[in-house]
Amino acid sequence: MSVSRRTFLQIAGTVGVTAASKPALAGSSQEFVGFPDSYGVLHDTTLCVGCRRCERACNEVNDLPAPATAFDDESVFTQKRRTSAESYTVVNRYH
């Protein structure tokens, strides 16, 4: 089946207009019903330099206890860490 350039552009335009007319839920301020009064943070991990300031900010905002290892100590990168009740945000290093 061969599709002409004109037909292809008409279909592509229709799909584009249809997709653009739907609201972007991720960009809205709607609240997720499962976790009332909760928010998410969107960040670009390709810009991460491993400074762990996001960990520090998360601890401060959520009134979490100070970690056993200071935020400026890079020895934490020797092991893979997971989030927990004491730390909601962790940075791991992958090579």
N, CA, C and O atoms as a DFTB+ gen file, in Angstrom:
380 C
 N C O
     1  1       0.840      -1.180       0.000
     2  2       0.000       0.000       0.000
     3  2       0.882       1.240       0.000
     4  3       1.783       1.374       0.828
     5  1       0.622       2.120      -0.912
     6  2       1.401       3.339      -1.041
     7  2       0.566       4.528      -0.568
     8  3      -0.601       4.669      -0.935
     9  1       1.174       5.365       0.238
    10  2       0.489       6.545       0.752
    11  2       1.174       7.773       0.171
    12  3       2.397       7.898       0.225
    13  1       0.384       8.663      -0.376
    14  2       0.967       9.875      -0.951
    15  2       1.441      10.811       0.162
    16  3       1.032      10.693       1.317
    17  1       2.291      11.718      -0.210
    18  2       2.799      12.688       0.748
    19  2       1.655      13.514       1.340
    20  3       1.640      13.794       2.538
    21  1       0.715      13.895       0.508
    22  2      -0.418      14.700       0.961
    23  2      -1.251      13.933       1.992
    24  3      -1.629      14.494       3.021
    25  1      -1.538      12.660       1.726
    26  2      -2.323      11.840       2.653
    27  2      -1.569      11.651       3.965
    28  3      -2.156      11.735       5.044
    29  1      -0.261      11.394       3.865
    30  2       0.552      11.234       5.074
    31  2       0.518      12.492       5.936
    32  3       0.341      12.404       7.151
    33  1       0.683      13.649       5.327
    34  2       0.667      14.905       6.082
    35  2      -0.702      15.176       6.693
    36  3      -0.784      15.718       7.795
    37  1      -1.772      14.810       6.001
    38  2      -3.114      14.986       6.565
    39  2      -3.298      14.097       7.793
    40  3      -3.833      14.539       8.810
    41  1      -2.855      12.850       7.696
    42  2      -2.980      11.928       8.834
    43  2      -2.108      12.404       9.995
    44  3      -2.549      12.420      11.144
    45  1      -0.885      12.787       9.691
    46  2       0.026      13.259      10.744
    47  2      -0.520      14.519      11.412
    48  3      -0.414      14.667      12.630
    49  1      -1.092      15.411      10.642
    50  2      -1.679      16.628      11.210
    51  2      -2.865      16.326      12.102
    52  3      -3.021      16.931      13.162
    53  1      -3.697      15.395      11.676
    54  2      -4.861      15.002      12.473
    55  2      -4.431      14.373      13.786
    56  3      -4.994      14.681      14.837
    57  1      -3.437      13.493      13.736
    58  2      -2.928      12.855      14.951
    59  2      -2.312      13.906      15.879
    60  3      -2.527      13.871      17.090
    61  1      -1.552      14.833      15.313
    62  2      -0.926      15.872      16.122
    63  2      -1.932      16.761      16.811
    64  3      -1.770      17.081      17.989
    65  1      -2.973      17.167      16.098
    66  2      -4.016      18.021      16.681
    67  2      -4.769      17.264      17.767
    68  3      -5.087      17.830      18.813
    69  1      -5.054      15.995      17.527
    70  2      -5.757      15.179      18.516
    71  2      -4.915      15.033      19.779
    72  3      -5.436      15.165      20.886
    73  1      -3.636      14.765      19.628
    74  2      -2.757      14.592      20.788
    75  2      -2.596      15.907      21.551
    76  3      -2.532      15.907      22.780
    77  1      -2.532      17.016      20.831
    78  2      -2.341      18.312      21.483
    79  2      -3.595      18.783      22.203
    80  3      -3.514      19.612      23.109
    81  1      -4.750      18.264      21.811
    82  2      -5.992      18.733      22.431
    83  2      -6.274      18.054      23.760
    84  3      -7.130      18.519      24.513
    85  1      -5.573      16.956      24.072
    86  2      -5.774      16.274      25.347
    87  2      -4.942      16.966      26.424
    88  3      -3.810      17.366      26.154
    89  1      -5.476      17.118      27.643
    90  2      -4.715      17.782      28.693
    91  2      -3.542      16.920      29.142
    92  3      -3.644      15.694      29.195
    93  1      -2.451      17.559      29.457
    94  2      -1.267      16.864      29.960
    95  2      -1.402      16.715      31.462
    96  3      -1.217      17.680      32.205
    97  1      -1.720      15.519      31.911
    98  2      -1.939      15.302      33.338
    99  2      -0.676      15.486      34.153
   100  3      -0.744      15.933      35.298
   101  1       0.480      15.149      33.589
   102  2       1.716      15.305      34.345
   103  2       2.018      16.770      34.608
   104  3       2.648      17.094      35.615
   105  1       1.591      17.650      33.742
   106  2       1.858      19.060      33.917
   107  2       0.773      19.786      34.677
   108  3       0.854      20.998      34.875
   109  1      -0.230      19.067      35.100
   110  2      -1.335      19.713      35.800
   111  2      -1.082      19.734      37.295
   112  3      -0.131      19.122      37.782
   113  1      -1.927      20.433      38.013
   114  2      -1.801      20.491      39.466
   115  2      -2.800      19.567      40.137
   116  3      -3.148      19.762      41.301
   117  1      -3.268      18.555      39.402
   118  2      -4.205      17.609      39.971
   119  2      -3.503      16.772      41.031
   120  3      -2.322      16.452      40.904
   121  1      -4.233      16.428      42.061
   122  2      -3.668      15.663      43.161
   123  2      -3.949      14.190      42.951
   124  3      -5.068      13.817      42.599
   125  1      -2.952      13.350      43.161
   126  2      -3.117      11.912      43.063
   127  2      -3.912      11.442      44.270
   128  3      -3.553      11.751      45.407
   129  1      -4.981      10.702      44.039
   130  2      -5.916      10.337      45.101
   131  2      -5.278       9.404      46.129
   132  3      -5.653       9.430      47.301
   133  1      -4.326       8.588      45.707
   134  2      -3.718       7.612      46.604
   135  2      -2.874       8.212      47.703
   136  3      -2.721       7.595      48.758
   137  1      -2.324       9.388      47.496
   138  2      -1.467      10.025      48.484
   139  2      -1.880      11.495      48.618
   140  3      -1.284      12.355      47.968
   141  1      -2.875      11.799      49.434
   142  2      -3.333      13.182      49.557
   143  2      -2.218      14.115      50.041
   144  3      -1.358      13.723      50.831
   145  1      -2.254      15.323      49.561
   146  2      -1.284      16.361      49.932
   147  2       0.157      15.977      49.595
   148  3       1.085      16.435      50.262
   149  1       0.355      15.157      48.585
   150  2       1.712      14.776      48.214
   151  2       2.080      15.428      46.885
   152  3       1.211      15.770      46.082
   153  1       3.367      15.592      46.672
   154  2       3.868      16.193      45.450
   155  2       5.037      15.374      44.937
   156  3       5.651      14.624      45.696
   157  1       5.345      15.507      43.679
   158  2       6.495      14.845      43.089
   159  2       7.476      15.883      42.591
   160  3       7.133      17.057      42.454
   161  1       8.681      15.456      42.323
   162  2       9.715      16.346      41.819
   163  2      10.223      15.780      40.508
   164  3      10.591      14.608      40.430
   165  1      10.243      16.598      39.499
   166  2      10.770      16.198      38.203
   167  2      12.172      16.779      38.075
   168  3      12.368      17.982      38.246
   169  1      13.141      15.925      37.776
   170  2      14.508      16.408      37.622
   171  2      15.191      15.677      36.482
   172  3      14.765      14.593      36.084
   173  1      16.233      16.264      35.969
   174  2      16.975      15.701      34.855
   175  2      18.225      15.014      35.401
   176  3      19.192      15.682      35.768
   177  1      18.208      13.683      35.456
   178  2      19.333      12.961      36.042
   179  2      20.589      13.019      35.178
   180  3      21.675      12.685      35.651
   181  1      20.460      13.435      33.930
   182  2      21.658      13.551      33.096
   183  2      22.521      14.724      33.537
   184  3      23.686      14.812      33.149
   185  1      21.972      15.620      34.338
   186  2      22.733      16.768      34.826
   187  2      23.318      16.531      36.219
   188  3      23.990      17.408      36.762
   189  1      23.071      15.360      36.802
   190  2      23.530      15.054      38.155
   191  2      25.056      14.976      38.194
   192  3      25.679      14.325      37.355
   193  1      25.645      15.651      39.180
   194  2      27.098      15.611      39.364
   195  2      27.470      14.900      40.658
   196  3      28.647      14.854      41.015
   197  1      26.497      14.350      41.363
   198  2      26.763      13.594      42.581
   199  2      27.042      14.443      43.800
   200  3      27.716      13.980      44.720
   201  1      26.552      15.660      43.841
   202  2      26.830      16.548      44.975
   203  2      25.961      16.218      46.200
   204  3      26.261      16.655      47.311
   205  1      24.904      15.461      45.997
   206  2      23.979      15.016      47.046
   207  2      23.217      16.165      47.707
   208  3      22.672      15.988      48.796
   209  1      23.168      17.329      47.075
   210  2      22.377      18.437      47.633
   211  2      20.891      18.128      47.615
   212  3      20.140      18.623      48.456
   213  1      20.460      17.303      46.650
   214  2      19.049      16.918      46.613
   215  2      18.708      16.059      47.835
   216  3      17.608      16.161      48.377
   217  1      19.645      15.217      48.268
   218  2      19.434      14.414      49.475
   219  2      19.304      15.321      50.699
   220  3      18.405      15.145      51.522
   221  1      20.197      16.276      50.805
   222  2      20.170      17.205      51.942
   223  2      18.863      17.999      51.962
   224  3      18.235      18.140      53.012
   225  1      18.456      18.515      50.806
   226  2      17.222      19.303      50.726
   227  2      16.017      18.452      51.094
   228  3      15.125      18.918      51.803
   229  1      15.979      17.219      50.624
   230  2      14.876      16.319      50.937
   231  2      14.809      16.071      52.443
   232  3      13.728      16.096      53.031
   233  1      15.960      15.832      53.063
   234  2      15.981      15.615      54.513
   235  2      15.489      16.837      55.271
   236  3      14.735      16.710      56.236
   237  1      15.911      18.016      54.840
   238  2      15.496      19.245      55.527
   239  2      13.998      19.498      55.370
   240  3      13.317      19.825      56.342
   241  1      13.492      19.350      54.168
   242  2      12.078      19.621      53.902
   243  2      11.174      18.649      54.649
   244  3      10.111      19.035      55.136
   245  1      11.592      17.394      54.740
   246  2      10.763      16.371      55.362
   247  2      11.104      16.128      56.835
   248  3      10.594      15.183      57.436
   249  1      11.954      16.964      57.415
   250  2      12.354      16.840      58.825
   251  2      12.857      15.435      59.149
   252  3      12.448      14.837      60.145
   253  1      13.735      14.918      58.314
   254  2      14.309      13.599      58.519
   255  2      15.590      13.714      59.331
   256  3      16.226      14.768      59.322
   257  1      15.985      12.660      60.032
   258  2      17.217      12.715      60.820
   259  2      18.442      12.815      59.919
   260  3      18.408      12.405      58.759
   261  1      19.511      13.359      60.459
   262  2      20.762      13.456      59.710
   263  2      21.291      12.054      59.433
   264  3      21.163      11.173      60.283
   265  1      21.882      11.829      58.261
   266  2      22.388      10.488      57.938
   267  2      23.645      10.162      58.745
   268  3      24.300      11.056      59.278
   269  1      23.967       8.886      58.825
   270  2      25.173       8.452      59.536
   271  2      26.425       8.980      58.839
   272  3      27.417       9.296      59.495
   273  1      26.380       9.075      57.517
   274  2      27.497       9.606      56.729
   275  2      27.135      11.002      56.257
   276  3      26.049      11.213      55.717
   277  1      28.022      11.944      56.455
   278  2      27.761      13.340      56.072
   279  2      27.492      13.453      54.572
   280  3      27.942      12.622      53.783
   281  1      26.753      14.490      54.194
   282  2      26.386      14.671      52.793
   283  2      27.592      14.960      51.901
   284  3      27.532      14.685      50.702
   285  1      28.665      15.494      52.431
   286  2      29.834      15.794      51.600
   287  2      30.822      14.625      51.530
   288  3      31.864      14.744      50.886
   289  1      30.514      13.506      52.178
   290  2      31.368      12.320      52.161
   291  2      30.996      11.442      50.970
   292  3      29.887      10.911      50.908
   293  1      31.922      11.289      50.027
   294  2      31.651      10.522      48.811
   295  2      31.844       9.022      48.990
   296  3      31.687       8.273      48.025
   297  1      32.178       8.561      50.184
   298  2      32.359       7.125      50.400
   299  2      31.040       6.358      50.268
   300  3      31.048       5.137      50.110
   301  1      29.909       7.066      50.333
   302  2      28.615       6.396      50.181
   303  2      28.427       5.836      48.778
   304  3      27.577       4.971      48.568
   305  1      29.206       6.317      47.818
   306  2      29.075       5.850      46.444
   307  2      29.708       4.477      46.220
   308  3      29.589       3.924      45.127
   309  1      30.373       3.919      47.221
   310  2      30.991       2.599      47.064
   311  2      29.958       1.485      47.128
   312  3      30.247       0.360      46.722
   313  1      28.780       1.765      47.621
   314  2      27.724       0.752      47.708
   315  2      26.417       1.318      47.169
   316  3      26.201       2.530      47.173
   317  1      25.554       0.429      46.710
   318  2      24.246       0.851      46.204
   319  2      23.318       1.043      47.395
   320  3      23.162       0.149      48.226
   321  1      22.703       2.219      47.466
   322  2      21.794       2.528      48.568
   323  2      20.371       2.562      48.049
   324  3      20.137       2.782      46.861
   325  1      19.427       2.344      48.941
   326  2      18.006       2.389      48.604
   327  2      17.317       3.384      49.528
   328  3      17.808       3.689      50.615
   329  1      16.181       3.880      49.080
   330  2      15.424       4.787      49.931
   331  2      14.883       4.029      51.136
   332  3      14.720       2.809      51.100
   333  1      14.611       4.771      52.197
   334  2      14.098       4.166      53.425
   335  2      13.270       5.204      54.168
   336  3      13.055       6.309      53.668
   337  1      12.811       4.854      55.346
   338  2      12.033       5.792      56.156
   339  2      12.911       6.934      56.657
   340  3      12.399       8.000      56.998
   341  1      14.227       6.726      56.706
   342  2      15.152       7.776      57.156
   343  2      15.700       8.614      56.012
   344  3      16.235       9.698      56.247
   345  1      15.578       8.135      54.779
   346  2      16.071       8.892      53.622
   347  2      15.181       8.600      52.419
   348  3      15.163       7.489      51.888
   349  1      14.451       9.617      52.008
   350  2      13.529       9.471      50.883
   351  2      14.225       9.613      49.542
   352  3      13.706       9.155      48.525
   353  1      15.392      10.241      49.524
   354  2      16.135      10.466      48.290
   355  2      17.560       9.981      48.476
   356  3      18.220      10.347      49.448
   357  1      18.039       9.162      47.553
   358  2      19.437       8.717      47.582
   359  2      20.019       8.846      46.185
   360  3      19.311       8.712      45.187
   361  1      21.304       9.105      46.129
   362  2      22.021       9.197      44.859
   363  2      23.012       8.043      44.830
   364  3      23.821       7.890      45.745
   365  1      22.948       7.238      43.787
   366  2      23.912       6.151      43.579
   367  2      24.736       6.466      42.351
   368  3      24.285       7.171      41.448
   369  1      25.954       5.935      42.324
   370  2      26.832       6.161      41.178
   371  2      26.890       4.882      40.349
   372  3      27.108       3.792      40.877
   373  1      26.691       5.037      39.042
   374  2      26.780       3.925      38.109
   375  2      27.825       4.259      37.058
   376  3      27.869       5.380      36.552
   377  1      28.649       3.305      36.738
   378  2      29.700       3.531      35.742
   379  2      29.280       2.977      34.411
   380  3      30.030       3.068      33.439
